[in-house]
Amino acid sequence: MRILVLLLILSTNSLISQEIKKIDSDKSKINYSGSHFLHKWSSQNNNVSGLIQVNNDSITNIGVVAKVEDFKSGNSSLDSNSYRVLEALKYPNIIFKSLNIEEVDGMLNIEGLIEFHGIERSIDVMVISTNIENTTKLFGEFTINLSDYSVDRPSLLLRKIDDQITIVFELVFS
């Protein structure tokens, strides 16, 4: 199902003469981290789906889907609280789709849309891209504010978790 969604995302451009590469889920991951004045936490998703279009060795389009329930912190209590706060049953997927990709100083500037917690917002991400033996690896980092996506931040000892969450990704396509 996720691959079908990704194909639909990428189908906005002509697929003629373009190569499609699929995420290698065994080698790809997305991490997020946040903090509260008492502690920091992070969670990792090792079950990411996605596709890229490549034309003449240039990436022309990207689509990535990550399920909220696939993010694991190693602490089941923290995970279940995260799923509840993020309303994982109501909004099970986090979806990114590119709108424009430009090379800037040896990196890719990817402008796109991220859909999270039922809200779609524009985002710009600087990405390091490497190509080795028909494999494309994308590495990058960006931050979001939970309040921008109407996430009701939980409190501990009468103080809410920080609004800003950092996302780090390493995506391998072949």
TASUL-V438253 format. One record per backbone hydrogen bond with DSSP energy under -0.5 kcal/mol. NH is the residue of the N-H (numbers start at 0). CO is the residue of the C=O. Records with the same first field share a line. If there is no record, write none. Layout:
NH=CO + CO
//
This chain:
4=0
5=1
6=2
7=3
8=4
9=5
10=6
11=8
12=9
17=14
18=53
20=51
22=49
23=171
24=22
26=23
27=23
28=169
29=44
30=167
31=42
32=165
33=40
35=38
38=35
40=33
42=31
43=71
44=29
45=43 + 69
48=64
50=62
51=20
52=60
53=18
54=57
57=54
59=52
60=52
62=50
63=95
64=48
65=93
67=91
69=66
70=67
71=43 + 69
78=74
79=75
80=76
81=77
82=78
83=79
84=80
85=81
86=83
87=82
89=86
90=86
93=65
94=92 + 114
95=63
96=112
97=61
98=110
99=110
101=108
103=106
106=103
107=126
108=101 + 106
109=107 + 124
110=99 + 108
111=122
112=96
113=120
114=94
115=113 + 118
118=115
120=113
122=111
124=109
126=107
127=138
128=126
129=136
131=134
134=131
135=172
136=129
137=170
138=127
139=168
140=125
141=166
143=164
145=143 + 162
147=144
148=145
149=146
150=145
151=149
152=150
155=158
158=155
160=153
161=34
164=143
165=32
166=141
167=30
168=139
169=28
170=137
172=135
173=21
//
